[in-house]
Amino acid sequence: MTRVRSKNLGDAEIAAIVAILDGWSGKLSWEGLIDAIERRRLGRYTRQALHKHTRIRDAFALQKETLARQGELAEPQAASPELAAALQRIARLEAESNRLAAENQRLLEQFVCWAYNAHTRGMDEAFLSRPLPPVHRQQTKRK
């Protein structure tokens, strides 16, 4: 049986996969994530393809750690379905907030590295803050 190759992971697909991880509850595994992606995105990716993307890999590790910590604490039982839904939404939003804070921290660390490397090359803030050159969207002239 020949399998059709899933399309390459772009920014939109990565964001959707990270959103799946933000709302994850229960046991988290790569195989479970792959199955959830296939159900929602109609594509099947390998663990290696997912692990290659830093945002997915870091979101997976953070969610796995969060779920392990939650497993240590007794989860309160909701008295009503509305309360249960609200608790699930709060948990998803907290997971998303933690992931975004970790991503922000990594970007700040990367910026510090770039600033240091620019400084060692003799580039000052004025040079680095110059605006981008304008884009010429005219049709290319044929000879």
Backbone as a ProteinNet text record, in pm:
[ID]
protein_1_A
[PRIMARY]
MTRVRSKNLGDAEIAAIVAILDGWSGKLSWEGLIDAIERRRLGRYTRQALHKHTRIRDAFALQKETLARQGELAEPQAASPELAAALQRIARLEAESNRLAAENQRLLEQFVCWAYNAHTRGMDEAFLSRPLPPVHRQQTKRK
[TERTIARY]
84.7	0	89.2	64.1	141	74.1	155.5	101.7	129.4	33.3	50	125.4	228.2	310	231.4	235.9	168.9	247.7	178.3	246.8	344.3	441.4	541.2	475.7	536.6	484	523.5	424.1	446.6	410.7	416.9	386.5	244.7	148.5	8.9	-9	53.1	41.2	111.7	227	299.9	218.2	157.5	73.6	-45.4	-105.4	-219.5	-176.1	-59	-9	22.6	81.5	111.4	-18.5	-121.7	-252.1	-310.8	-291.1	-335.9	-265.2	-135.5	-58.4	-104	-138.1	-184.4	-310.3	-398.1	-523.4	-518.7	-401.1	-388.2	-417.7	-490.3	-512	-494.5	-455.4	-429.9	-285.4	-258.9	-122.5	-77.8	41.7	95.6	209.3	197.8	304.3	312.6	425.1	440	336.2	312.8	215.6	74.8	40.2	-89.6	-103	5	3.6	-10.4	61.1	53	-89.3	-153.9	-292.3	-386.9	-365.5	-451.1	-433.4	-311.9	-286.8	-355.7	-347.5	-410.5	-561.9	-621	-766.1	-807.2	-726.1	-764.9	-714.5	-595.5	-532.1	-530.7	-577	-579.4	-440.4	-341.6	-206.3	-140.1	-49.8	20.4	168.5	226.1	366.7	439	566.1	646.1	691.3	733.6	786.9	908.1	989.6	1110.1	1075.7	973.2	932.3	879.7	805.7	754.3	866.8	955.3	1063.6	1163.8	1168.9	1262.5	1228.9	1103.6	1059.6	1066.8	1144	1171.7	1044.6	952.5	829.2	750	740.6	666.4	740.1	870	950	943.3	958.5	955.2	815.4	711.9	574.2	541.6	589.9	567.3	633.4	759.7	831.9	766.6	726.8	664	530.1	450.5	320	336.9	435.7	462.4	499.7	583.2	623	503.1	420.6	302.1	205.3	184.1	93.3	148.1	280	340.2	317.8	333	309.8	163.5	72.7	-69.5	-108.3	-40.2	-68.3	-34.1	64.7	102.9	-3.1	-72.6	-177	-310.6	-394.3	-528.3	-613.1	-670.1	-753.6	-894.1	-946.9	-1080.5	-1187.4	-1289.4	-1399.8	-1500.6	-1544.4	-1639.2	-1780.1	-1856.9	-1993.3	-2089.3	-2055.5	-2144.9	-2062.8	-2130	-2058.7	-1999.7	-2070.2	-2020.9	-1890.6	-1885.7	-1764.9	-1650.6	-1681	-1579	-1523.1	-1610.4	-1565.9	-1479.7	-1520.4	-1442.7	-1305.7	-1299.4	-1170.8	-1080.2	-1138.1	-1059.4	-1005.5	-1088.5	-1045.5	-934.2	-947.1	-843.4	-712.4	-719.4	-598.8	-532.7	-613.4	-558.5	-493.2	-559	-504.2	-377.1	-372.2	-249.7	-135.4	-166	-63	-12.7	-104	-64.9	19.5	-19.3	55.9	196.4	209.5	341.8	428.1	367.1	441.8	488.4	400.4	437.5	546.4	540.7	646	780.3	779.4	904.2	956.7	867.5	909.1	966.5	902.8	951.7	1090.6	1112.6	1243.2	1350.3	1318.4	1415.5	1446.7	1345.1	1368.2	1453.3	1432.1	1515.1	1660.3	1681	1816.8	1882.8	1806	1859.5	1895.5	1812.1	1838.7	1967.1	1987.8	2109.7	2231.8	2221.8	2331.8	2360.1	2254.6	2272.9	2333.1	2286.9	2339.8	2488.8	2526.8	2667.7	2751.9	2703.8	2778.6	2787.9	2681.9	2685.5	2785.4	2789.2	2883	3027.9	3054.7	3192	3234.3	3139.7	3170.8	3175.6	3158.9	3167.4	3039.7	2929.5	2802.6	2737	2691.3	2625.7	2474.8	2403.4	2257.4	2199	2261.5	2211.1	2216.9	2325.9	2338.3	2233.4	2217.2	2123.6	1977.9	1949.1	1811	1770.7	1857.1	1820.7	1699.4	1611.5	1493.8	1534.9	1448.8	1473	1462.9	1535.7	1523.4	1385.1	1336.5	1203.3	1203.9	1088.8	1073.1	1018.8	1084.3	1038.7	952.6	825	731.5	694.4	784.1	757.9	786.7	725.9	747.8	889.5	952.5	1085.8	1081.3	1172.3	1175.6	1252.1	1193.1	1259.5	1345.1	1455.2	1542.8	1511.1
-118	0	124.3	215.6	338.5	446.7	508.7	617.9	750.1	838.7	972.2	1055.1	1123.6	1205.8	1328.2	1358.7	1477.6	1600.7	1713.7	1835.2	1881.2	1960	2009.9	2096.2	2095.1	2173.8	2320.1	2405.3	2548.6	2612.6	2743.8	2815.7	2788.7	2783.6	2761.7	2622.2	2521.8	2385.1	2370.4	2432.8	2426.9	2492.7	2608.4	2676.8	2589.4	2520.1	2433	2315.1	2258.6	2145.9	2190.9	2308.4	2362.6	2389.5	2433.6	2455	2322.3	2216.2	2083.3	2046.5	2072.4	2041.5	2126.4	2253.5	2340.9	2286.5	2225.4	2174.1	2027.6	1968.8	1825.3	1792.6	1684.9	1632.9	1482.3	1423.9	1280.3	1249.8	1123.3	1079.3	1134.5	1193.4	1252.9	1166.4	1128.3	1053.5	1103.9	1077.6	1119.8	1050.4	923	848.7	906.1	940.2	1001.5	1136.1	1214.4	1343.9	1325.3	1229.9	1202.9	1164.6	1080.3	1040.9	1161	1247.8	1366.5	1461.3	1474.8	1560.3	1501.8	1372.1	1307.5	1325.9	1315.9	1334.2	1477.7	1574.1	1714.7	1775.7	1735.8	1802	1716.9	1595.7	1505.3	1484.8	1478.2	1448.2	1364	1277.1	1193.5	1223.7	1269	1303.9	1206.9	1191.6	1105.6	1184.2	1112.1	1176.7	1261.3	1210.4	1282.7	1414.5	1413.3	1536	1638.9	1593.9	1686.1	1735.2	1644.2	1677	1773.7	1780	1867.7	2015.6	2045.2	2184.6	2222.6	2325.6	2367	2400.1	2471.9	2510.1	2388.2	2288.7	2167	2089.2	2072	1995.4	2058.1	2190.5	2258.2	2258	2276.1	2272.2	2132.9	2029	1891.3	1868.1	1909.7	1888.8	1966.2	2090.9	2172.3	2113.5	2067.3	2009.4	1877.3	1798.6	1672.6	1700	1801.4	1840.3	1892.1	1973	2027.9	1917	1821.3	1710	1622.9	1606.5	1528.6	1598.3	1731.4	1807.8	1802.8	1809.5	1803.3	1666.3	1563.9	1429	1411.5	1489.4	1483.4	1546.5	1645.4	1713.9	1647.2	1640.6	1583.5	1685.2	1642.5	1732	1735	1854.5	1862.2	1819.7	1753.1	1710.6	1824.9	1852.7	1961	1914.5	2004.3	1972.1	1979.9	2060	2076.5	2070.9	2043.4	2040.5	2176.8	2284.4	2418.5	2445.5	2403.7	2422.1	2337	2215.7	2128.6	2190.8	2247.1	2312.5	2434.3	2510.6	2628.5	2587.8	2480.4	2432.4	2384.5	2318.3	2275.3	2395.1	2496.6	2617.7	2688.1	2696.2	2758.8	2682	2549.6	2467.6	2487.5	2495	2515.6	2652.6	2755	2890	2903.1	2835.2	2836.9	2767.8	2657.5	2587.3	2675.3	2743.3	2833.1	2948.7	3003.9	3112.9	3068.3	2950.3	2898.6	2875.6	2821	2796.6	2927	3027.3	3155.8	3225.8	3211.7	3270	3202.9	3071.3	2999.5	3038	3049.5	3092.5	3233	3321.9	3459.3	3461.6	3380.8	3374.6	3326.5	3225.2	3175.9	3282.6	3358.6	3465.5	3576.8	3609.6	3710.6	3664.6	3537.2	3483.4	3487.7	3458.4	3464.2	3608.5	3703.6	3843.8	3889.8	3848.3	3885.4	3829.5	3706.8	3645.2	3725.7	3762.5	3841.6	3978.2	4041.6	4172.8	4163.2	4061.2	4042.7	4020.9	3933.2	3906.2	4030.4	4110.1	4234.2	4331	4338.5	4427.5	4387.4	4255.4	4210.4	4237.2	4254.9	4288.1	4439.1	4515.7	4660.9	4727	4657.7	4716.3	4784.8	4908.7	4979.8	4974.3	5026.9	5020.7	5097.8	5210.9	5290.6	5210.2	5136.4	5054.9	4942.9	4877.1	4765	4809.5	4934.6	4983.5	5051.2	5048.7	5110	5038.7	5114.2	5050.2	4961.1	4867.5	4779.2	4858	4817.4	4888	4863.6	4958.2	4939.8	4823.7	4759.9	4647.4	4701.6	4666.8	4709.6	4598.4	4623.9	4521.8	4542.9	4603.4	4625.2	4497.6	4488.5	4370.8	4373.2	4257.2	4247.6	4268.1	4352.1	4379.7	4268.4	4219.4	4115.7	4180	4116.4	4168.7	4106.4
0	0	0	-90.9	-101.6	-19.3	67.1	149.6	82.2	88.2	33.4	135.9	87.8	175.8	220	348.7	400.6	358.6	348	305.8	413.5	372.5	466	573.4	690.1	801.1	783.6	770.6	763.2	896.3	901	1024.9	1073.9	981.9	1021.6	1081.3	1019.4	1069.9	1204.9	1218	1345.4	1455.7	1425.7	1525.1	1564.6	1467.4	1497.6	1584.3	1557.1	1636.2	1778.2	1792.1	1925.3	2001	1929.3	1994	2041.7	1965	2008.6	2138.4	2144	2264.9	2383.6	2358.3	2467.5	2533	2454.6	2508.8	2548.1	2548.4	2575	2719.7	2740.9	2876.3	2869.2	2977	2977.8	2944.7	2914.3	2886.6	2751.6	2748.7	2627.2	2574.8	2447.8	2381.3	2237.8	2173.4	2034.7	1946.2	1970.3	1889.2	1907.9	2031.8	2057.4	1988	1989.8	1922.1	1771.1	1716.3	1572.4	1534.1	1615.1	1588.5	1597.1	1697.6	1712.3	1593.9	1546.3	1429.7	1307.4	1292.4	1177.1	1181.7	1299.7	1311.5	1279.7	1319.1	1301.8	1172	1127.7	1014.2	886.9	895.3	780.5	720.7	804	761.2	868.4	827.3	925.2	913	1022.7	1027.8	1119	1097.5	1183.9	1305.7	1408.5	1527.1	1490.5	1399.3	1359.2	1289.9	1206.5	1137.5	1236.2	1336.6	1438.3	1528.8	1567	1660.2	1598.2	1466.1	1396.3	1418.4	1449.3	1466.4	1614.6	1642.7	1780.2	1857.2	1795.2	1866	1909	1821.2	1854.6	1962.5	1945	2041.3	2180.1	2187.1	2316.8	2378.3	2295.3	2346.6	2398.8	2329.8	2374.2	2509.6	2522.7	2648.8	2763.2	2736.9	2840.6	2883.3	2787.3	2820.5	2895.2	2856.9	2925.7	3071.5	3092	3228.1	3307.3	3244.2	3310.2	3349.5	3259.2	3289	3401.7	3407.7	3516.4	3650	3649.6	3773.7	3814.6	3717.8	3748.2	3800.6	3753.8	3800.6	3947.7	3995	4135.9	4224.6	4170.3	4246.4	4217.8	4316	4296.9	4222.6	4110.2	4031.5	4090.4	4119.1	4178.2	4077.9	4127.2	4042.8	4032.8	3911.9	3889	3923.1	3985.1	4024.5	3905.9	3804.2	3689.7	3560.3	3448.9	3320.2	3282.9	3321.2	3290.7	3365.4	3491.7	3570	3514.7	3471.9	3412.9	3285.3	3202.4	3079.3	3110.7	3212	3251.7	3304.4	3382.3	3433.6	3320.2	3219.6	3103.8	3027.1	3011.1	2939.9	3016.5	3146.8	3229.5	3217.1	3221.5	3209.3	3073.5	2966.2	2832	2820.2	2875.1	2869.2	2952.3	3066.9	3147.6	3073.5	3006.4	2928.8	2815.1	2747.1	2638.8	2691.9	2805.1	2865.9	2903.7	2962.5	2999	2875.3	2769.6	2646.3	2583.7	2579.6	2520.8	2602.4	2734	2818.1	2790.8	2773.9	2743.9	2605.7	2506.3	2372.4	2376.8	2452.1	2464.9	2527.8	2628.8	2694.2	2596.5	2515.6	2416.5	2312.5	2269.6	2172.5	2232.7	2359.6	2425.1	2434.3	2466.1	2471.7	2333.8	2229.3	2093.8	2057	2096.1	2067.9	2137.5	2261.4	2334.1	2261	2213.1	2138.2	2011.3	1937.7	1816	1848.3	1955.2	1992.8	2026.1	2099.2	2133.1	2007.1	1918.2	1795.3	1706.9	1700.4	1623.2	1685	1817.9	1886.6	1858.9	1859.5	1834.2	1690.4	1597.9	1458.5	1435.9	1543.1	1531.3	1482.5	1487.5	1444.7	1563.8	1541.2	1650.8	1632.8	1731.4	1730.5	1613.3	1577.4	1465.1	1334.9	1314.4	1193.5	1192.3	1304.9	1312	1304.5	1341	1342.7	1212.2	1111.3	983.4	925.7	856.9	797.2	679.9	648.4	535.4	405.3	303.1	174.6	115.2	33.9	-25.7	-124.2	-135.2	-226.6	-358	-467	-600	-657.1	-667.4	-713.5	-861.2	-933.8	-1076	-1151.9	-1268.1	-1351.3	-1405.4	-1408.2	-1461.8	-1611.5	-1661.3	-1804.8	-1875.2	-1982.5	-2063	-2169.5	-2197.7	-2302	-2434.5
[MASK]
+++++++++++++++++++++++++++++++++++++++++++++++++++++++++++++++++++++++++++++++++++++++++++++++++++++++++++++++++++++++++++++++++++++++++++++++

